[in-house]
Amino acid sequence: MTGARAECGKSTRLLATPEFNVALFAFLLNYPWEFLQVPFFAEMPTMTHWEAVRFCTRATLGDVLIALVAYWAVAAVLRRRDWLLRPDIRAIAGFVVVGVVITIGLEWHATALQDRWQYAERMPTLPLLGTGLAPLLQWLLLPPLVVWLVRRQMLGEACLRRRDDAASGPGKAATRAKKERT
């Protein structure tokens, strides 16, 4: 196992970055959510299959961007990119709040100003803002799951790296640490 991981050094470093993991798990969680919301949007049920897939994919990529901005906002406040390894309730709340604020703003902009999409009658909306409940719930429920999954992934990667370093001896660990600093 050590040799295989050593050959994949750059890819394992990518897997260890918080940004990659936030993007990955935000995509994996938000993509099905976007499809589950289809009945709550006026035009979606009548779109062709590929139009709906394209629309949901674009929306999911937007969700990934929102998640990354929320992650970076919390990282900037805490001055730690690795906050996901030891998240506290304030960090998770900040991650959720940034996502909710961006979502409310984007939903309002898309529905009220640009008329990019409209909610179906079955979509419950917030009284004053008019934001749909489904997109709001998306940003209340999924971000804590993203944090949990990212933390597990990053801790697992760190554990495997330590195990590989221990198996290859102390000289190898020092060489890897020096490479990662440069």
Buried (B, 14 or more C-beta within 10 A) or exposed (E): EBEEBEEEEEEBBEBBBBBBBBBBBBBBBBBEBBBEBBEBBBEBEEBEEEEBEEBBBEBBBBBBEBBBEBBBBBBEEBEBBEBBEEBEEEBBBBBBBBBBBBBBEBBBEBBEEEEEBBBBEEBEBEEEEEBBBBBBEBBBEBBBEBBBBBBEBBEEBEEBBEEBBEEBEEEBBEEBEEEEEE
